[in-house]
Amino acid sequence: MNSPQKTLFYLLDAILENSKKLTIKKTNDTPIPGITTFEIIAPSELLGQIIGKEGKIIKSIRTLMTSSYPQQKFNIQVKDETDPSSHT
């Protein structure tokens, strides 16, 4: 994998049947320097697959990202594309 964003998309592509509906945005405007924020914007029908029961899938994705890039810190947020208030 070349970049954390490509790695994140690869992981989500392996989990979801239709990952073409996903958008992954990278932002660096976090209040704490050195943390990269990724926003996964997906339709509401895919949110359950991304989050998983009790958040197990998204927690595993965060763990894999941290293991793959130990020199970086990540904040991964999942947002519903149909909710305009969740977009920045």
Residue pairs with C-beta under 8 A, 6 or more apart in sequence:
1 7
1 10
1 68
4 26
4 36
4 38
4 65
4 68
4 69
4 72
4 74
5 24
5 26
5 38
7 64
7 65
7 68
7 69
8 24
8 38
8 40
8 61
8 65
8 76
9 19
9 22
9 24
11 61
11 64
11 65
12 19
12 22
12 24
12 40
12 50
12 61
13 19
15 49
15 50
15 57
16 22
16 46
16 49
16 50
18 46
21 42
21 43
21 46
21 81
22 40
22 41
22 42
22 46
23 39
23 40
23 41
23 42
23 81
24 38
24 39
24 40
24 41
25 38
25 39
25 41
26 36
26 37
26 38
27 36
27 37
27 38
27 39
27 88
28 36
28 37
29 37
30 36
30 37
30 75
34 72
34 73
35 73
35 74
35 75
36 72
36 73
36 74
36 75
37 74
37 75
37 76
37 77
38 74
38 75
38 76
38 77
39 77
39 79
39 88
40 50
40 76
40 77
40 78
40 79
41 79
41 80
41 81
41 86
41 87
42 50
42 78
42 79
42 80
42 81
43 80
43 81
43 82
44 80
44 81
44 82
47 78
47 80
49 57
50 57
50 58
50 61
50 78
51 57
51 58
51 78
52 58
52 59
52 60
58 76
58 78
61 76
62 74
62 76
65 74
65 76
66 73
66 74
79 86
79 87
80 86
